[in-house]
Amino acid sequence: MGVTLAAGFSLSWFKKTFAKAEDFKDVVDSANDSTVGANGLLFAPYIVGERAPYADADIRGSFIGIDGIHQRHDFVRAVLEGISFSFRDILDIYEENGAKFDTVVSIGGGAKSALWQQIQADIFNVKVVSLKNEQGPGLGAAMLAAVGLGWFDSIQECTKVFVSFKDVFLPKPDNVKKYRRLHDIYKQMYPSTKQITSDLIKYREEEL
């Protein structure tokens, strides 16, 4: 199992802090005004520490590459991309150990934005789908129980009955290429900021 501790929380934190009175959808949609790579801005979503692939309670989030050209929509886009890069880190571990993915099912807040799902498809380089009736982990557990009880012969058979897809997003080759390069840069953020953020936490604790 791979877990990004502050995926949706990173976005809700940004919205609450910098766009409290605005509609959530409008804030997310504003990222359409930015570009792939948020005009050279990266976000590491480690705002409460991280679990995977870094088991580190002391790491903290950061924006890297802030420039005078950047506007708020670039920061929104960087947050969406940073969260997706974090999930890409987890997928890399699975793939390095022999797993192969051709589809990712997007649930929760990420499934409510067509832009974010397209970003996921481009960063993961696989098809991303959302569900018509999202029940998430609860439905998955019920399906496993149904198969275990013998009501269905396989998970695949059970899926045909209970799971219906709504939207499908396919990777765009040009974006995949750009995001692959950006992800290589993103992966440098953790080792580059680990000591800095740890020292800042110690400073804050001493001051308090």
Steps between C-alpha positions, in 0.01 A plus 500: 500500500626847416374809681558869435420658836385841378352448153155656520603682817769693309236640268249574776778671702589719202135590436428575867815710533501694172143484363276454803195678359516347154327192362723191509424413139590849379833485680588164346376603155726806509793263448386482136652848463844360581715259298640148528760545772328811639740732317798345674353469851510178703320409823597223743185398692678402822314751715436252784801276440489207259433128513587362156745480342668693784417394854595838643298688761733800483494578129284798407353638181651758272450701184814503285563737210288797609546778247361849459294377204300254709135564579265319733377265229858377457511413869170311471633307202825425685302357793296273268815385324701457821237271649496298178880479494485362854267224382734443204777430753283223645414355159872490421557274801227262387636491145857443620367191677329358193151652515347630178217752480286595201219677690472714812159558660476854635274552802435778749575865429737414218215341307296820503742691275549410135823701499644315799408162352673594175808607698493160672472317166795696362720454808409132553506432123198273531127528444319673789130434556240625746194313628132574440409415857800541722504283811876466511664263752169398657372359172832326439480328838141387430606363161786301655254359755254408223769310311621338823146378570483346156233734360736569209775286351751782474564867575475568126149352485394695809643822356280472191193512724598766753744736326399746226745751358402859426789695347814368332822700465784380278861616529608767252845401365643854496392560860628157607844594371498835681377351825761224489771766492329702774463192719876444483543854634222449759679194641792724598279704733488254789876444538567869437263628769515219759763661724363852457147409605626286788703795630200730467285263705766493774520879494123535532484251788780681684330838451166369624 
